[in-house]
Amino acid sequence: MKKALYGLVVLLFFYVVQFNVSDTFAGKIDYKKVFTNNCQKCHGKDGKGTKRGKGLGVPNFTDGDWQDATTDKQMITIITNGKKKMPKQGHKLSLEEIKAVVKFIRFFAPEKKRY
């Protein structure tokens, strides 16, 4: 009887640990990887825009005025549907990935303007 109870407790323990670990990491998006793979070519690693990106008219994500003037909703719409020469990403990225990229873009804001 004790062995059966002990076995049940051990199984329950492993079930709880596995459940919590899978829930913790299942929803986590590697926003840096998404940005690197889909945005960095034009927007640059530093958010200021690459030579190619500047030629296409990308915004400077480190500009506090741009950060203040652009809402998260606007960025989500632009990333999803594209704008001018920027191709739409809504078919490649999930809404959660797009929202994660928007949060990452906010980290380029000057220290006093961070959201």
N, C-alpha and C positions, 0 to 999 in steps of 0.2 A: 504494500500500500504506500509506504513512504517513497519507494522508487518511482511509482507512478505519479505521485504528487510532485516529486522533485523534477521528473521529466516534463510534466505539464508546466511547471514554473519556468524551467529553462526554455521551453518552446515559446511560452508567452513572452519572455524577456527578448528573445531573438526576433519575434514578430514585431514587438513594439520598437525595438532599435531599427530594424529594417524599414518599417513604416515611416518613422521619423526622418531617417536619413534620406529616403526616396522623396519625401515631401519637401525636405529642405533644398535638395539640389535639382529637383525636377523643374521648378519654375525659375531657376536662376539663369539669366541670359548673360553671356559674355559680351557685353556692350562694346568693349574695346576691340574684340575680334570682328564684330559686325561692322563697326566703324572702319577698321583697317581694311576689311575685304570689300566694302561697298562705297566708302566715302573718301578715304584718305588720298586716293589717286588725284582728286581735284582739290579737296579741302585741306590737305596736308596733315602731317602728324601733329603739328602745333596749332592747327585750326585757323591759320592765317591765309591759307590757300597756296597751292603749288603754282609754279610758273604757268602750267597748263590751265589750272583752275582760275587764276587771275585773268588769263586771257578770255576765259568764258564768263567772267563776271561774278565769281562766287563771293559771298560775303566773308568778311573777316570775323570769325567767331570770337576773337579776343577783344573786339570793339564793344565797349560797354554801352554805347549808344545803340548799336545794332541789337545787342542782347535785350536792352530795355524796350526797344520798339517792336520786337518780334515775340509773339506769344507762342506758347507750346502748341496750341491748336494750329496756328499758322504753319509751324515747322512740320507738324504731323501731316497736314494737308499737302505741303510742298514735297515732302519725302514720298508720300503715298502716290500722288498724282503727277509729280514732276513740275518743272517750271522753266520756261524758255528752253535753254539747252540742257538742263538737268533732266535725265531720264527718270520716269516714274519707277518707284521701287516697291509699290504695293503688291505686285505679283511675285516678288522675290522675298520680301520680308513680312513677317507677321506683324500685327498691330503692336504686340508686346515688344518685339524687337525694335520697331520704329520708336516707340515711347522710350525704350532704353537708350537709343541713340540720342534722342532729344535731351534726356537727362545728362548724357555724356557731353553734349554740345554746351550745356550750361556750365560745365567745369572749365571751359575755356574763358569764361567771363573774368574780368579783372576781380581781384579779391574782394573789393568793397561792393561789387555788384552781383556777387554770387547768389543764386536762388536757393 
